[in-house]
Amino acid sequence: MMDRIFAALSHRISTWAGQPIAFILAGLTVLVWIVTGPVFHYSDTWQLVINTGTTIVTFLMVFLIQNAQNRDGSAIQAKLDELIRALDTARNDFIGIEHLTEAELEKIKAVLERECGDDETHHQSIARLIERR
């Protein structure tokens, strides 16, 4: 229950925060703060208001952004796993490799790169792909 509420809330907030209007509102807030500087004689309290506000917003947004990235990453991984599973020529051994350590993933990457051929062959393949565009 709590997971669903947090997921829905974080999705809505991160979607809203990614809109131009959110940036405009943040910019206007900073502008209002700057304009009020002389009114409050650039006091410590005046500075504390913006510092506290931006710190709180940043702190909370870190968790929302991380949640959105985790969900996106999991969804992409599930889609890739389904593609691997559905293709007869694909190696099912690759399903779930996101759970391996960094060192294990580097070993797999090195083996795959060796299977693709030497560097010159690889560079030629990339050059052909770029030329097609």
JOFEN-V178572 format. One record per residue. D_LAST is the distance of its C-alpha to the last C-alpha in Angstrom with 2 decimals. Layout:
BEGIN
((D_LAST) (D_LAST))
END
This chain:
BEGIN
((47.59) (46.89) (43.37) (42.56) (44.06) (42.20) (38.86) (39.41) (40.61) (37.85) (35.19) (36.81) (37.34) (33.89) (32.37) (34.73) (34.25) (30.50) (31.17) (31.41) (35.11) (35.86) (34.47) (36.46) (39.59) (39.25) (38.86) (41.87) (43.88) (43.32) (44.16) (47.38) (48.24) (47.83) (49.88) (52.65) (52.99) (55.78) (57.54) (57.84) (58.42) (55.37) (57.44) (56.58) (56.53) (54.05) (51.72) (52.42) (51.29) (47.69) (47.59) (48.92) (46.75) (43.47) (44.52) (45.35) (42.15) (40.04) (42.10) (41.67) (37.96) (37.27) (38.67) (36.86) (33.45) (34.20) (35.27) (32.13) (29.95) (32.19) (31.93) (28.14) (27.91) (30.44) (28.75) (25.37) (27.33) (29.25) (26.19) (24.72) (28.20) (28.40) (25.16) (26.57) (29.90) (28.63) (26.69) (29.10) (27.10) (26.53) (29.13) (31.32) (32.46) (29.49) (30.91) (32.67) (31.47) (31.00) (34.79) (34.83) (35.57) (33.07) (34.49) (34.11) (30.47) (29.84) (31.58) (29.46) (26.25) (27.67) (28.58) (25.17) (23.56) (26.23) (25.56) (21.88) (23.17) (23.77) (21.71) (20.57) (19.26) (17.55) (15.94) (14.80) (13.24) (11.35) (10.34) (9.10) (7.04) (5.53) (5.39) (3.77) (0.00))
END
